C-alpha cells in the first residue's frame, strides 16, 4: 500500500472517530463526559488537519518525481 493510501485511510479513521465522539457527547447527560467527548472531537479536527496537510505534501512530492 502506498503512503497516500495509508494517509487516506488514517484520515477516514480519524473522521469516523470524530463522529463517534460527537455522537457520544450528544447522547450523554453527564456534563463532564460531554465536555470530554467534545474535546476529543475537537482534537480529531487537529489530527485530520495534520493528516490532510501531510497528504497534500505527499501528493506534491509525488508530482515532482
C-alpha positions as CSV (number, residue, x, y, z in Angstrom):
1,X,0.0,0.0,0.0
2,X,1.2,3.5,-0.8
3,X,1.8,6.2,1.6
4,X,-1.0,8.2,0.0
5,X,-3.5,5.3,0.6
6,X,-2.3,4.9,4.2
7,X,-2.8,8.5,4.9
8,X,-6.3,8.4,3.3
9,X,-7.2,5.5,5.5
10,X,-5.9,7.4,8.5
11,X,-8.0,10.5,7.6
12,X,-11.1,8.3,7.2
13,X,-10.5,6.6,10.6
14,X,-9.9,10.0,12.3
15,X,-13.2,11.4,10.7
16,X,-15.0,8.3,11.9
17,X,-13.6,8.7,15.5
18,X,-14.6,12.4,15.4
19,X,-18.2,11.4,14.5
20,X,-18.3,8.8,17.2
21,X,-17.0,11.2,19.9
22,X,-19.6,13.8,18.8
23,X,-22.4,11.2,19.0
24,X,-21.2,10.2,22.5
25,X,-21.3,13.9,23.5
26,X,-24.8,14.2,22.3
27,X,-26.1,11.0,23.9
28,X,-25.0,11.6,27.5
29,X,-26.4,13.9,30.0
30,X,-23.3,13.8,32.1
31,X,-21.8,17.3,31.6
32,X,-18.2,16.1,32.4
33,X,-18.5,13.3,29.9
34,X,-20.0,15.7,27.3
35,X,-17.0,18.1,27.7
36,X,-14.6,15.2,27.5
37,X,-16.1,13.8,24.2
38,X,-16.4,17.3,22.7
39,X,-12.7,17.9,23.5
40,X,-11.8,14.6,21.9
41,X,-13.8,15.5,18.8
42,X,-12.0,18.8,18.6
43,X,-8.7,17.1,19.0
44,X,-9.7,14.9,16.0
45,X,-10.1,18.1,13.9
46,X,-6.5,18.9,14.6
47,X,-5.4,15.4,13.7
48,X,-7.4,15.4,10.5
49,X,-5.9,18.8,9.6
50,X,-2.4,17.5,10.2
51,X,-3.1,14.3,8.2
52,X,-4.5,16.3,5.3
53,X,-1.6,18.6,5.3
54,X,0.8,15.6,5.1
55,X,-1.4,14.1,2.4
56,X,-1.1,17.3,0.4
57,X,2.7,17.5,0.8
58,X,3.0,13.8,-0.2
59,X,0.9,14.4,-3.3
60,X,3.1,17.5,-4.2
61,X,6.3,15.5,-3.7
62,X,5.0,12.7,-6.0
63,X,4.1,15.2,-8.7
64,X,7.7,16.4,-8.6
65,X,9.2,13.0,-9.1
